[in-house]
């Protein structure tokens, strides 16, 4: 909750700082597919993601801003491993650079690259570490997050566009409990659709 409040405060601050021509707002949502060890070792299943962003168009081809991202992945772990069957939930606050290239008068290809903080809610779990059983309670951990997205925007109007994109959001947050540090590599492929407003 604390991370969410800080994230929303940063976006509100950005709105006040960028309250001039060239500002754009974006909203996206879609499917999130866990990749690599996040799927095989952490029992994460396909879930959903959402993104909200604000940016400033430095030129017609280059922009920069902030994005707030959410990930929600159910789990399919045996009940003796994840007693509460709690999902993996992550929040990311990212600084993002966007590059755009017009294809024609209405169609624009873009790429976004970002980095920032990834905060993840670790599910309650019964683990074995160095041969000893360890009970991990549900708790949050933080780490460096990174983001890449490739997409296409279709301009429905001069200041309004529809976007389809594929992205990857990942990081390695860690949490410390009872002098033990738990870390987890998060890696998620996202397929999103969304809208973009230019102010």
ChimeraX attribute file (.defattr): number of C-alpha atoms within 10 A of each C-alpha:
attribute: neighborCount
match mode: 1-to-1
recipient: residues
	/A:1	7
	/A:2	6
	/A:3	16
	/A:4	15
	/A:5	9
	/A:6	12
	/A:7	20
	/A:8	14
	/A:9	12
	/A:10	15
	/A:11	20
	/A:12	13
	/A:13	11
	/A:14	18
	/A:15	16
	/A:16	9
	/A:17	9
	/A:18	17
	/A:19	11
	/A:20	11
	/A:21	10
	/A:22	15
	/A:23	20
	/A:24	22
	/A:25	19
	/A:26	19
	/A:27	19
	/A:28	20
	/A:29	20
	/A:30	17
	/A:31	18
	/A:32	24
	/A:33	20
	/A:34	23
	/A:35	18
	/A:36	12
	/A:37	14
	/A:38	19
	/A:39	19
	/A:40	11
	/A:41	11
	/A:42	19
	/A:43	19
	/A:44	23
	/A:45	21
	/A:46	17
	/A:47	20
	/A:48	19
	/A:49	24
	/A:50	20
	/A:51	19
	/A:52	20
	/A:53	21
	/A:54	23
	/A:55	24
	/A:56	23
	/A:57	18
	/A:58	12
	/A:59	10
	/A:60	11
	/A:61	14
	/A:62	16
	/A:63	19
	/A:64	20
	/A:65	21
	/A:66	23
	/A:67	25
	/A:68	22
	/A:69	21
	/A:70	20
	/A:71	22
	/A:72	21
	/A:73	22
	/A:74	16
	/A:75	19
	/A:76	16
	/A:77	17
	/A:78	10
	/A:79	11
	/A:80	11
	/A:81	16
	/A:82	21
	/A:83	13
	/A:84	13
	/A:85	17
	/A:86	18
	/A:87	21
	/A:88	21
	/A:89	18
	/A:90	22
	/A:91	24
	/A:92	29
	/A:93	29
	/A:94	23
	/A:95	19
	/A:96	21
	/A:97	19
	/A:98	21
	/A:99	17
	/A:100	18
	/A:101	14
	/A:102	15
	/A:103	12
	/A:104	9
	/A:105	8
	/A:106	13
	/A:107	17
	/A:108	18
	/A:109	19
	/A:110	19
	/A:111	18
	/A:112	18
	/A:113	18
	/A:114	20
	/A:115	21
	/A:116	19
	/A:117	20
	/A:118	26
	/A:119	25
	/A:120	26
	/A:121	20
	/A:122	23
	/A:123	21
	/A:124	18
	/A:125	20
	/A:126	16
	/A:127	15
	/A:128	11
	/A:129	9
	/A:130	7
	/A:131	7
	/A:132	7
	/A:133	10
	/A:134	13
	/A:135	13
	/A:136	18
	/A:137	13
	/A:138	13
	/A:139	13
	/A:140	17
	/A:141	19
	/A:142	20
	/A:143	20
	/A:144	17
	/A:145	22
	/A:146	22
	/A:147	22
	/A:148	19
	/A:149	19
	/A:150	16
	/A:151	18
	/A:152	21
	/A:153	23
	/A:154	20
	/A:155	17
	/A:156	12
	/A:157	11
	/A:158	9
	/A:159	11
	/A:160	17
	/A:161	20
	/A:162	19
	/A:163	21
	/A:164	18
	/A:165	20
	/A:166	17
	/A:167	18
	/A:168	19
	/A:169	24
	/A:170	23
	/A:171	23
	/A:172	19
	/A:173	23
	/A:174	20
	/A:175	19
	/A:176	13
	/A:177	12
	/A:178	6
	/A:179	7
	/A:180	11
	/A:181	10
	/A:182	13
	/A:183	15
	/A:184	18
	/A:185	16
	/A:186	23
	/A:187	22
	/A:188	26
	/A:189	19
	/A:190	25
	/A:191	20
	/A:192	22
	/A:193	19
	/A:194	18
	/A:195	19
	/A:196	21
	/A:197	16
	/A:198	18
	/A:199	14
